[in-house]
């Protein structure tokens, strides 16, 4: 499968991001809305929004994406707000390739660290395995962050 990348969002990405995030089965409706809001904000405000994207396409169809941006009040740290691959394309290396392209773009923007967060709940075990397999380091655990018994895990990928 040939994958191409682009960084500029298009209006049609609004619906496609919704489809991709919903297909994963990991996120609540309000979380899907947040994913969509970020691309809408980028389309309206451009780079001033602070949101950057990498879209992975196979045969002209967007099959995955990342959304990332600089962390306010830091010199060179970036947040990985979203990484999602459509369920039909999971396990085919799309996520790893998206990360590689995202690392390259973050470095071009002066970034030296990329932070990602996820839940410690069992349903997110595949997400944690993904970060582990891509050499992110578990940097912190915030107990009961999302809810009682639902810790927030913060991972970091050093890009230097």
Buried (B, 14 or more C-beta within 10 A) or exposed (E): EEBEBBEEBEEEBBEBBBEBBBBBEBBEEEEBEEBBEBBBBBBEEEEEBBBBBBBBBBEEEBBBBBBBBBBEEEEBBBBBBBBBBBBEBBEBBBBEBBBBBBBEBBBEEEBBBBBBBBBBBEEBEEBBEBBEEBEBEEBEEEEEBBEEEEBBBBBBBEBE
